[in-house]
Amino acid sequence: MKRRHFMALLAASTASPLAAQDNTLRAVNTYLNQLRSIQGRFTQVNANGTRSSGQYYLRRPGLLRFEYDGGQAMVIADGVNVGVLDAKSNVGAQKYLLAQTPLRFLLRDNIDLTQRNLTRGVGSQDGITSIVLQDPRAPGDGTMTLTLQNNPARLREWVVREASGQETRIILDTLEQARGLTRSFFSIEFEARKMGLPG
């Protein structure tokens, strides 16, 4: 998305705060929907304050791969499930339905933040926009807060908050377009076998 267009939409001021919020959501929609295939470095901040880092790959719809430094752990979304792999464990991949995690908001084929009652809050300050998302039909699945830099437009981080209140923060240290990300690159089963984990 052209930077000027993104900024113009975000800067649009009207008498109605609701209309201004709609302008922001449309601008962010347009930006996020152009992020079809990206990669970069990330930092993860866990609920207990510990940090880890690694490389991420994202291909919409439905595909995400986190490779943690050290080669001992991964998180992979294969379009249906989210698999958590830990080479130090003696169990196979822990799987969760993607449709029951907040990651589904970011990995949809067509992201629509204006969907009825999906957005729980929108804020813009000091060149940063934050949007809180929660499925009104499944509040127990938790929330996702997206944080974007306005100028130039860039997705900076997201925070997943579980129903228990625990939060996991993913900071995108770098973001660049990716090429050649095949679907097989996001296979939970293949990576589990490579780690020697039981099926």
N, C-alpha and C positions, 0 to 999 in steps of 0.2 A: 504494500500500500504506500502511495506517495506520502511523504512526511507532511507536506503542506495540507493535503486533504484530511489526514488524521487530526492534525492540530486545529484545523478550521472547525471540524465537528466538535472537538472537545472544548473549544473556546466559545462555541455558539452560546449566547446568553439570551434567555427569554424571561418573560415575567413568571413563568411557571417552573418551579423546581422539578416537577415531574417531567416536563418537556425537556429540560436540560439533562435530566438523567437518561431519558430515552435517546437523546443525541449521543451521549457518552457510550451507551450500550451499543448503539448502531456502529459507532466508530470502532469500538473494541471488537465487535462481531466481524467487521470487515478485515481488520488486522489479523485476528486469530484464524480466520478461514483461509488466509493465504499461507499459513504455516502448515504446509502439507507434509514436509519431510525435513527435519532439522536434527542437528546434533551439537554436542559441545561438552564442556566440563560442568559438573555440578558439585554443590556442597549440601549435605543433609544434616539438619539439626534435629536431634531426637527430643522426645518429651523430657528426658532426664538431663538434657543439656549437652550430651556427647555429640561429637561431630564425625562425619565420614565424608569421603569424596570419591569421585570417579568420573566415568564417561557416560553420557546418556545419548540415546537415539530414539527419535519419535517419528512415526509415520502414521498419519491419519488415513482412514479411520482405524482405531482400535489397537494400534501397535506401539509399544513402548519398551525400552530396554535400558536398565541401569546396570552398569558394570562397576562394582566397587573396587577401588585400588587394592591390590594384593591378590586379586583373582580368586578369592574364596567365597564371594557372595554375589548374587544377582537378583534383580527383580525384573520380571518380564510379563508384559501384557500381550497376549497372542490374538486378541480380538474377541475372545470369549472369556478367558480366565486371566487372573493376575497370579503369577507364580512367584513365591519367595524361595530362593535356593541358597543354602548354606553348606558349603563343602565340609565344614567342621561337624555337622550334625550327622546322625545315623538314620535320618528319616528322609523320605523323598521330598519333592517340592510341596510346600504348603500352597494350596490353591484357593482362590476366592473368585466368585463370579464378578467380572468387570462391571456388569450391570448393577451390582450392589455396592460399588465403591464410588466415591466422588470423582475418581479419575475419568469416569465416563463423560463428565461434562467437557473435559479438555480433548478427549479422543474421538468425539463424535465426527461423523463425516461432514455434517453441517452444524456448526455451532450456532445456537440461537439463544443469546442471553436475554432476549425480550420475551421468551416463553413465559406463559402465565405463572406468576408466583415463584418462579425459579430464583430470581435475584432477591436476596434478603437485605442487601445494603450496597450502596455505591458512594465512594468518596474520592475526591480529587484535591490534592494539596501539594504545593512545592514541586510541581511537575511530575507527580506520581498519582496514578489512579488505582484504587483497590475495589474489588467487586467480590461480594460474598454470595456463594451459590449453595442452595439446598433444595433437594427434590421435595416438594410439598406432599407428595404421595408416600415418601419414605424418609421421614425426618431422622429415623434411627440410623440411617446410613452415614450421617455426619455431614459436614460442610467442607467446601473448598473455597479458599480465598485466593483470588488471582491478583497479583500486583504487577502493574505495567509502568514502564517509563514512558512519558508522553513525547519527549522531543530529544532524540529521534524515537519513534515508536519501537518498543521492545518489551517482550515478556521477561520479567525479571525473576519472579519466584511464584510459588504457590504454597499454601499451608492447608494440610488436611487435618481437620479437627474431628475426632471420633465422638460418638455419643457420650462416652465416658469423660470427655473433656481433654483427653490427651491429644497433643498436637505434634505433627511432623512437618518440618519446614524444608522445602526443596528450593535452593537458590541456584539459578542458572548463571554460572560464572561467565560462560560464553554461549553464544547462539549463532549458528551458521547453517546455511542450507546444506542438506545432505543429498547425496546421489547414490543410487545402487543399493538401497536398503530393501532386500528381498524379504518376502514373507517368512522364508525358512530361517532368517536371521533372528526371528522372534519366536522360535520354537522352545517351549518350556521343557518338553520331554527330551529333546536333543541335548540341551545344555545340562540337564540333570544327569544324563548318561555320561557326558564328558566329565562331570565332577565325581562320577562314581557313586551317585546317590541311588538308592533303591527305587524301583518304579512304583 
